[in-house]
Amino acid sequence: MAKLEGACAVVTGAGRGIGFAVARRLAEEGAKVVISDVRGQEEAADMLAGAGHDVIAVQGDVTSEVSVDTLVDGVMSRFGHIDILVNNAAVAAELKPQPFEELIATDWHRIYDVNVVGIFRMCRAVSPHMRAAGAGRIINIASGAAFKATSGLMHYVASKGAVIAMTRSLASELAEDNILVNAIAPGFTLSERVQASPDLVDAFGKVAVSSRLLKRHELPADIANVVFFLAGPDASFITGQVLAADGGSVFH
Ligand SMILES: NC(=O)c1ccc[n+]([C@@H]2O[C@H](COP(=O)([O-])OP(=O)(O)OC[C@H]3O[C@@H](n4cnc5c(N)ncnc54)[C@H](O)[C@@H]3O)[C@@H](O)[C@H]2O)c1
């Protein structure tokens, strides 16, 4: 039997990129997967359903409490349980590196609203259902950038540092109900949107490969594999941790 047979997983920001790879991997392992995004979710779900997977698309904006509540209520009435939540949605691949002096407070608010408060909104909406079930897995996609002296993306780097801190705090608050919360810190990853941004690839691509022990580009599937591990039965005694999945780049 597939390891996630019968589980219901919600993946935010799964219309493309790393989120899509995660959705595909969880579906391949037998989970029913809810592909949620502000765009691209229907096409992504059609692609996976066409390959025979049990997936549905739901429009979901993590910056809107109404949208998050509608998403979670809809999934609960359709499936009756949410076992796995992957908080992947972020303002990420579309960012252009720039000196911090050029950022304005609005840039910070936008990033924090999606990357940090978005995770809070999703966790707050899902936690009553996981608590009632006495089980759950929450996996937050952070970034190795939070451990490095990454320049040019200060607001993004700070938001991912916040995701790591939140992961620990959430793990502590949810442990009594057997809800395990972990984060993954990927390295620079060639998701579709990153590949389409020569600025990002120039700024970070070569240096990422040369600075890791395993000298190749990181791909969305490398992260999806770790999400599957943290979501599955083999990770049943791991919580509050940050797993650096980056080919041996940061050591913490
Ligand atoms: N690509 C990398 O190098 C890299 C490295 C480390 C961490 N990460 C993290 O991995 C995750 C995915 O990255 P990616 O490269 O696939 O980026 P991406 O920009 O292609 O994907 C982000 C997804 O989030 C969605 N999204 C944005 N705002 C949203 C909102 N308000 N509500 C719901 N969905 C929203 C987007 O539509 C998109 O599908 C992000 O959390 C990113 O920070 C990426």
The ligand as an ORCA input file, in Angstrom:
! r2SCAN-3c Opt
* xyz 0 1
  N      13.145     28.456     -5.966
  C      14.062     28.636     -4.998
  O      15.259     28.854     -5.240
  C      13.654     28.506     -3.561
  C      14.656     28.351     -2.590
  C      14.296     28.240     -1.246
  C      12.960     28.271     -0.895
  N      11.999     28.423     -1.859
  C      10.613     28.456     -1.419
  O       9.894     27.426     -2.074
  C       8.535     27.837     -2.272
  C       8.159     27.747     -3.741
  O       9.107     28.459     -4.527
  P       9.054     28.485     -6.131
  O      10.436     28.677     -6.606
  O       8.233     27.363     -6.637
  O       8.318     29.904     -6.327
  P       7.067     30.345     -7.183
  O       7.026     31.838     -7.076
  O       7.119     29.753     -8.539
  O       5.859     29.691     -6.401
  C       5.161     30.338     -5.393
  C       3.700     29.986     -5.541
  O       2.976     30.684     -4.517
  C       1.807     31.217     -5.082
  N       1.330     32.366     -4.321
  C       1.843     33.615     -4.289
  N       1.076     34.412     -3.525
  C       0.062     33.625     -3.050
  C      -1.051     33.872     -2.209
  N      -1.295     35.090     -1.721
  N      -1.883     32.849     -1.909
  C      -1.651     31.603     -2.425
  N      -0.616     31.321     -3.261
  C       0.225     32.327     -3.557
  C       2.225     31.626     -6.506
  O       1.101     31.805     -7.359
  C       3.118     30.470     -6.897
  O       2.407     29.423     -7.517
  C       8.451     29.259     -1.716
  O       8.030     29.195     -0.364
  C       9.890     29.726     -1.798
  O      10.149     30.788     -0.903
  C      12.320     28.532     -3.170
*
